Amino acid sequence: MLVLPLNKKPEDLAAYIKFRKALSLESAWVNPTTLEALSNIIKMGKFNIFVAKDNSKTDIILGTIILEFKSDSLKIALIAVLNSARSKGIGKALMLFASKIASENNKKEIQLTVNASNISAIGFYESMGYKQYTETNSWLRVMKKSDF
């Protein structure tokens, strides 16, 4: 499994958009559907986009993680894996990658927000050592990890 920064070549951006469309996510900032929208997200400089690819098929994107650097923490803005690629260790590889990045950049913790009804995701994050930090409202939970 390779986790790489999203290459900014037009063909790689187009492959990323195709991947994101396959995820059927609703929010436009989370799911850019045009090269222009994706380019604008990248230009903002706020988010670092990484992709997971199979070692032997480096042209196929299987998962993504979007990281946002805060002053003393790393925020996982999004983690997503294709349905057809789930239960193959890709999500775990992406989460371990985030831990590595946080450690290399001297961050004190990693934070993420998850829908409170997404029990499988919460269970996955807990299996990776994340603990519930707060519930921002009835449908969002903020989880964090500080031992990486």
N, C-alpha and C positions, 0 to 999 in steps of 0.2 A: 504494500500500500504506500503510495506517495501522497504527501500533503505538500502542495506547492502554492506560491502566491499566484493569483489570477494573472495570466499574461495579458498585456493590454493590446495585443495584435487584434485587428478586426475579426479574424477567423476564430480566435479564442474567445473573444467577447460574444460573438454570435453563438458559439457552442455553449457558453454559459447561459445565455438567454434561453436557448432551447432546453437546457437542463432545468432552469428555473420554471419555465412554462410547464414542464412535465410534473413539477411539484404541486401545481395548482394552488399556490398561495394567493391570498386576496390583496394584501396591501401593496400599493405600487412601489413604495420605497423598498419593500422587502422583495418584491417580485418585478423587477424592471422587465418590460416586455419589448423595449426597443434599445438599439445601440445608443441612442441619445440619452435615454433615461439612465442606463448603466454608466455611461461616460460621465454624466452629471454626478452620480453617486461617488464615483472614483475621484472626480475633480474636487469634491467637497473636502477630501483628505481626512475625513473623520473616521472612516471605516477602512479596515484592511481585510480584503477578501482572499480566502484561500480555498483551494479545491482539492478533493480527494480523488485520485485516479488509481486504477489498477496498474500494477507494475508492467504488465504485458500489453495493455491497451491504453496507452497514455493519451489517446485522443478522446476517450470517453470519461465524462465527469460522473462520479458516483455519489458525491456528497460535497457539502460546502460548510464552511464556518466563517462568519463575519465577526471580526474582533474590533473593539473600540478601546483605545488606550485612555484611561482616566489618570488623574494625578498619582494615585497610589494603588489603583486596581486595574484589572482588565475586565472588560464587559464582553460577554458573548452576546452579540446583538441577534445572531441567528445561527442555528445549526440545523442542517437538513440533509437527509439521505433519501435517495430514490427508494420507493417502495420495493422495487425488484432487487435492491441491493441491501436490504435490511437483514439483520441477524447474521452479518458476515464480519463484524468487528470494525466497520467503517466509522460508526458514531463514536465508538471507544477510541479509535485512532485519532479522530478529530479532537476529542476532549483531552486526550493525553498531549496532543500537539499544543492546545491552549495552555495546559499546565507548563509545558516546556517554555513557551513564549513568555508566560508570566514570570517564571523563574529567571529566565535570561534577562528580563527587563526590570528585575527587582520590585515586582508588584507584590503587595501584601495579601491580596485576595483576588479571586475571580468571582464575578457575579453574573447571574443570568435571570431572566424573567420567564416564567412558564405559566400557561393557562392552568388554573387550579383543577379543571376537569380532565386534564390530560394526565391521567393516572400512570399510563405506561411511561411517559417522558419523566414524570417525577420519580418513579421507581428507578429508571435508568440513571438519572442524575444522582439519586441517593446511593446507588451501587458504585458510583464514581467518587463518592465521598462528599457530595454536596449536602448541605443542611438548609432547611427552611430558615430564612432570616426574618422575613416579614411577609404579611399578606397585604398588598396595597389596596385591594378591594375584594369583593367576593369572588372574583374570577382570575386574579393574578397573584402569583407567589414569587417573591424574590428569594433566590437561593444563592448561597455563597460557599466557597471553599478557600481555606487559607493554609492548608497543609499539603504543599506540592513540592 
